[in-house]
């Protein structure tokens, strides 16, 4: 019985634990998340990795207008008083009404020392805000947060283990954390999975990942799908589907207030008096 258990593998599509013989030689060599049993291959069943994460998390919505935040970080602002990311459209709308405080929690704009106290504990990874850089401590906190299901923690760990500059490079751990983040709707993690798969020559998996992130509004992913189409690695239908999804995502992130903020150059000069 022990020997049988030692050669059991989990299918990444049906998520069943199956005997080693249920997988082709090619599939047995793959990591669990992209491995499919012969039954699932024959039925064309999709990997769980590609089924989940097709919608962005509600945490990616502006807390005021409830619209998805733009993937361009210049089009929103982080508020240290309430730890919320607020879109420029809502900030502009508040300022037009004479509000200079936080448009979400209504707290006064904190001075530098107050802001420092609020956010410095998050900066071990970067060594910012007067903290000595301590990547070991950062990884410890990230791992703890990842265990609690914090998507950003999974993504940050994926980056650390991919680069291997401050920690020992570990591709298996990077994949595990990127996949966890991607299945929670993290666009950047999905993009990075596509990049890794593409560089490894797994073009079909790269395309699947980039198709998902393009449909979440990522212009870089859309460009990647287009390039794959131009190089014969994707079909015209693939690119058309990615483009339609991208356009729909952009429409969901749009509003008159956001358009006005962009037209006024609000992203470049958020202190501009309205």
C-alpha positions as CSV (number, residue, x, y, z in Angstrom):
1,X,0.0,0.0,0.0
2,X,2.8,2.4,0.9
3,X,4.4,1.8,-2.5
4,X,1.2,2.5,-4.3
5,X,0.8,5.8,-2.4
6,X,4.3,6.9,-3.4
7,X,3.4,6.8,-7.1
8,X,0.0,8.5,-6.8
9,X,-0.3,11.9,-8.6
10,X,-2.9,14.6,-8.6
11,X,-4.5,15.7,-11.8
12,X,-4.5,19.5,-12.3
13,X,-7.9,19.3,-14.1
14,X,-10.1,16.9,-12.2
15,X,-8.0,17.2,-9.0
16,X,-8.2,13.5,-8.4
17,X,-5.3,11.6,-6.9
18,X,-4.6,8.8,-9.4
19,X,-2.1,6.1,-10.0
20,X,1.0,7.0,-11.9
21,X,-0.2,4.9,-14.8
22,X,-3.2,7.2,-15.3
23,X,-0.8,9.8,-16.8
24,X,1.1,9.7,-20.0
25,X,4.9,9.9,-19.8
26,X,4.8,13.5,-21.0
27,X,2.2,14.5,-18.4
28,X,4.0,12.7,-15.5
29,X,7.0,15.0,-16.0
30,X,4.9,18.2,-15.5
31,X,4.2,19.9,-12.2
32,X,0.9,19.2,-10.5
33,X,-0.9,22.3,-11.5
34,X,-0.5,21.8,-15.3
35,X,-0.6,17.9,-15.3
36,X,-3.6,16.2,-16.7
37,X,-4.6,12.5,-16.5
38,X,-5.2,10.7,-19.8
39,X,-9.0,10.8,-19.2
40,X,-8.9,14.6,-18.9
41,X,-6.7,15.0,-21.9
42,X,-9.0,13.0,-24.0
43,X,-12.0,14.9,-22.7
44,X,-10.3,18.2,-23.2
45,X,-10.9,19.2,-19.6
46,X,-9.4,22.6,-18.6
47,X,-6.8,23.0,-15.9
48,X,-8.1,24.4,-12.6
49,X,-5.3,27.0,-12.9
50,X,-7.0,28.3,-16.1
51,X,-10.5,28.1,-14.7
52,X,-9.9,30.3,-11.7
53,X,-8.8,33.9,-11.5
54,X,-10.8,35.0,-14.6
55,X,-12.2,37.9,-12.6
56,X,-10.3,40.4,-10.5
57,X,-10.8,40.4,-6.8
58,X,-13.2,42.9,-5.2
59,X,-10.1,44.2,-3.4
60,X,-9.1,45.7,-6.7
61,X,-12.2,47.9,-6.8
62,X,-12.1,51.6,-5.8
63,X,-13.8,51.6,-2.3
64,X,-15.9,54.7,-3.3
65,X,-17.2,54.2,-6.8
66,X,-16.8,50.4,-6.6
67,X,-15.4,50.2,-10.2
68,X,-12.3,48.1,-10.8
69,X,-9.1,50.2,-10.4
70,X,-7.0,50.8,-13.5
71,X,-4.0,48.6,-13.8
72,X,-2.0,51.8,-14.3
73,X,-0.9,52.7,-10.8
74,X,-0.7,56.4,-11.8
75,X,-4.5,56.4,-12.1
76,X,-5.1,55.8,-8.4
77,X,-3.6,56.9,-5.1
78,X,-2.8,54.9,-1.9
79,X,-4.2,56.5,1.2
80,X,-2.1,55.8,4.2
81,X,-4.8,56.9,6.6
82,X,-7.2,54.0,5.8
83,X,-4.8,51.8,3.7
84,X,-7.1,52.2,0.7
85,X,-6.4,52.7,-3.0
86,X,-8.7,55.3,-4.4
87,X,-9.1,56.1,-8.1
88,X,-8.2,59.6,-9.3
89,X,-11.8,60.1,-10.5
90,X,-13.2,59.9,-7.0
91,X,-10.4,62.0,-5.6
92,X,-11.1,64.6,-8.3
93,X,-14.8,64.5,-7.6
94,X,-14.2,65.1,-3.9
95,X,-11.8,68.0,-4.5
96,X,-14.4,69.6,-6.8
97,X,-16.7,69.6,-3.8
98,X,-14.1,71.4,-1.7
99,X,-12.9,68.2,0.2
100,X,-9.2,68.1,0.8
101,X,-9.3,65.2,3.4
102,X,-9.3,61.5,2.4
103,X,-12.4,61.0,0.2
104,X,-12.9,57.6,1.7
105,X,-12.4,57.8,5.5
106,X,-12.6,61.6,5.7
107,X,-9.4,61.7,7.8
108,X,-7.2,64.7,7.5
109,X,-4.2,64.3,5.3
110,X,-1.5,62.8,7.7
111,X,1.8,64.6,8.1
112,X,5.0,62.8,7.2
113,X,5.5,61.4,10.7
114,X,2.0,60.1,10.9
115,X,2.2,58.5,7.5
116,X,5.5,56.9,8.4
117,X,4.0,55.3,11.5
118,X,1.2,53.9,9.4
119,X,3.2,52.3,6.6
120,X,6.8,51.7,7.8
121,X,5.9,48.3,9.1
122,X,5.2,47.2,5.5
123,X,8.7,48.1,4.3
124,X,11.1,45.5,5.5
125,X,11.4,44.2,2.0
126,X,12.5,47.5,0.6
127,X,14.4,49.0,3.5
128,X,12.4,52.2,3.2
129,X,11.0,54.7,5.7
130,X,13.9,54.4,8.1
131,X,13.8,50.6,8.5
132,X,16.9,48.5,8.0
133,X,16.3,46.2,5.0
134,X,15.5,42.7,6.4
135,X,14.4,40.4,3.6
136,X,14.3,37.4,6.0
137,X,11.8,39.2,8.1
138,X,9.9,40.3,5.0
139,X,9.7,36.7,3.7
140,X,8.5,35.6,7.1
141,X,5.7,38.2,7.1
142,X,4.8,37.4,3.5
143,X,4.6,33.7,4.2
144,X,2.4,34.3,7.2
145,X,0.1,36.6,5.1
146,X,0.1,34.1,2.2
147,X,-1.1,31.4,4.6
148,X,-4.0,33.7,5.5
149,X,-4.8,34.0,1.8
150,X,-3.4,37.5,1.1
151,X,-3.0,37.7,-2.7
152,X,-0.3,40.4,-2.7
153,X,1.8,38.3,-0.4
154,X,1.7,35.4,-2.8
155,X,2.7,37.7,-5.6
156,X,5.6,39.3,-3.7
157,X,6.9,35.9,-2.8
158,X,6.7,34.8,-6.4
159,X,8.8,37.8,-7.4
160,X,11.4,37.1,-4.7
161,X,11.8,33.4,-5.5
162,X,11.9,34.1,-9.3
163,X,14.6,36.7,-9.1
164,X,16.7,35.0,-6.4
165,X,18.5,38.2,-5.5
166,X,17.6,38.5,-1.9
167,X,16.6,34.9,-1.3
168,X,17.7,31.6,-2.8
169,X,16.1,31.3,-6.3
170,X,13.4,28.6,-6.2
171,X,11.3,28.2,-9.3
172,X,9.0,25.7,-7.7
173,X,8.1,28.1,-4.9
174,X,7.8,30.9,-7.4
175,X,5.3,28.9,-9.4
176,X,3.3,27.9,-6.4
177,X,2.9,31.5,-5.2
178,X,2.3,33.0,-8.6
179,X,-0.4,30.4,-9.3
180,X,-2.1,31.0,-5.9
181,X,-2.1,34.8,-6.7
182,X,-3.3,34.3,-10.3
183,X,-6.2,32.0,-9.2
184,X,-7.3,34.8,-6.9
185,X,-7.4,37.2,-9.9
186,X,-4.0,38.9,-9.6
187,X,-3.2,40.2,-13.1
188,X,0.5,40.7,-12.5
189,X,0.9,37.1,-11.3
190,X,-0.9,35.8,-14.4
191,X,1.3,37.9,-16.7
192,X,4.5,36.5,-15.0
193,X,3.2,33.0,-15.3
194,X,2.8,33.6,-19.0
195,X,6.3,35.0,-19.3
196,X,7.9,32.0,-17.5
197,X,6.0,29.5,-19.6
198,X,6.9,31.3,-22.8
199,X,10.6,31.4,-21.9
200,X,10.4,27.7,-21.2
201,X,8.9,27.0,-24.6
202,X,5.4,26.2,-23.2
203,X,3.7,28.4,-25.7
204,X,0.2,27.0,-25.2
205,X,0.3,27.6,-21.5
206,X,1.8,31.1,-22.0
207,X,-1.1,31.9,-24.4
208,X,-3.7,30.7,-22.0
209,X,-2.3,32.8,-19.2
210,X,-2.0,35.9,-21.3
211,X,-5.5,35.4,-22.7
212,X,-6.8,35.6,-19.2
213,X,-4.8,38.7,-18.2
214,X,-5.7,40.4,-21.5
215,X,-9.3,39.9,-20.7
216,X,-8.7,41.5,-17.3
217,X,-7.6,44.7,-19.0
218,X,-3.8,44.2,-19.3
219,X,-2.5,45.9,-22.5
220,X,0.9,44.2,-22.2
221,X,-0.8,40.8,-22.3
222,X,-2.9,41.8,-25.3
223,X,0.3,42.8,-27.1
224,X,1.8,39.5,-26.2
225,X,-1.2,37.6,-27.6
226,X,-1.0,39.7,-30.8
227,X,2.7,39.0,-31.2
228,X,2.0,35.2,-30.7
229,X,-0.6,35.5,-33.4
230,X,1.8,37.3,-35.8
231,X,4.4,34.5,-35.1
232,X,1.9,31.7,-35.8
233,X,1.7,30.7,-32.1
234,X,-1.9,31.8,-31.7
235,X,-4.9,31.9,-33.9
236,X,-6.8,34.9,-35.3
237,X,-9.7,33.8,-33.1
238,X,-7.5,33.8,-30.0
239,X,-6.4,37.4,-30.7
240,X,-10.0,38.5,-31.5
241,X,-11.2,37.0,-28.2
242,X,-8.4,38.6,-26.2
243,X,-9.2,42.0,-27.8
244,X,-12.9,41.8,-27.1
245,X,-12.2,40.8,-23.5
246,X,-9.7,43.6,-23.1
247,X,-12.1,46.2,-24.5
248,X,-14.8,45.0,-22.1
249,X,-12.4,45.2,-19.1
250,X,-11.4,48.8,-20.1
251,X,-15.0,49.8,-20.3
252,X,-15.7,48.4,-16.8
253,X,-12.8,50.5,-15.5
254,X,-14.0,53.7,-17.1
255,X,-16.2,56.5,-15.7
256,X,-16.8,60.2,-16.5
257,X,-14.9,61.3,-13.4
258,X,-11.9,59.1,-14.3
259,X,-11.9,60.4,-17.9
260,X,-12.0,64.0,-16.6
261,X,-9.1,63.3,-14.2
262,X,-7.1,61.8,-17.0
263,X,-7.9,64.8,-19.3
264,X,-6.8,67.2,-16.7
265,X,-3.5,65.4,-16.2
266,X,-4.5,64.5,-12.7
267,X,-2.3,61.4,-12.7
268,X,0.8,63.5,-13.4
269,X,-0.1,66.2,-11.0
270,X,-2.4,65.0,-8.2
271,X,-1.8,68.2,-6.2
272,X,-3.3,70.3,-8.9
273,X,-5.9,72.7,-7.6
274,X,-9.4,72.2,-9.1
